[in-house]
Amino acid sequence: MATSRGTAARVLGYLESRKNLAGSACGVAGLALTFTGLAGAYWPVVVAGLYGAGALIAPPERLPAPEFEDPAEEFDALREDFATLCEYLGEVELPAAAGDRLTGLLGRYGALLDPAHGWVADLLATDPESVHVLSRAIRQDVPECVDTYHRTRWWTRLQPGTEAPERHLERQLTVLYEEVEGLTAGLQDREARRQQTHTTYLEERGRS
């Protein structure tokens, strides 16, 4: 039953296609030649040939472009996840050094996602790699660092003498902080180059 429906849909689709419509129009012209006697005894060949020619020269079907998620909606979802992360981190206990590093890290994330700085979101939307880095850090890296620290600390209490989990947590947060610093510097550089380009344009326009 499904196969029959699929075949019927393909047939109906072809009947409505540009190729069939163009071929049919040329075929009708061939019939007109037949009725006027110009096609002669070979009129079936003429009609079929004109239909085929029309189908070949017809423009290809235009497929609708895919619709992707609105960047604004994507950032709204990321902001909500960031707020959830901050609520979670507000309830966990961390060593002072790691806590200070985490505060600075969250400050950077918050500045990039602040709705008051909508132009930053617009700039990020043009750089999918930066969005991926920010999303991965908020939704995966930071929660995993904190959760792993707490689980490892429990094992350390049972077996003292192993490397302190606080050191790993500080190193992990430092790497994430350096990552977001690099991301921010890249965005700043893009804005600086954009400003320079506009300055050059205005200067050239003034000279002309």
Secondary structure as GFF3:
##gff-version 3
##sequence-region A 1 208
A	DSSP	alpha_helix	2	15	.	.	.	ID=ss1
A	DSSP	alpha_helix	18	35	.	.	.	ID=ss2
A	DSSP	three_ten_helix	40	42	.	.	.	ID=ss3
A	DSSP	alpha_helix	43	57	.	.	.	ID=ss4
A	DSSP	alpha_helix	71	89	.	.	.	ID=ss5
A	DSSP	alpha_helix	96	113	.	.	.	ID=ss6
A	DSSP	three_ten_helix	115	117	.	.	.	ID=ss7
A	DSSP	alpha_helix	118	125	.	.	.	ID=ss8
A	DSSP	alpha_helix	128	136	.	.	.	ID=ss9
A	DSSP	pi_helix	137	141	.	.	.	ID=ss10
A	DSSP	alpha_helix	142	158	.	.	.	ID=ss11
A	DSSP	alpha_helix	165	207	.	.	.	ID=ss12
###
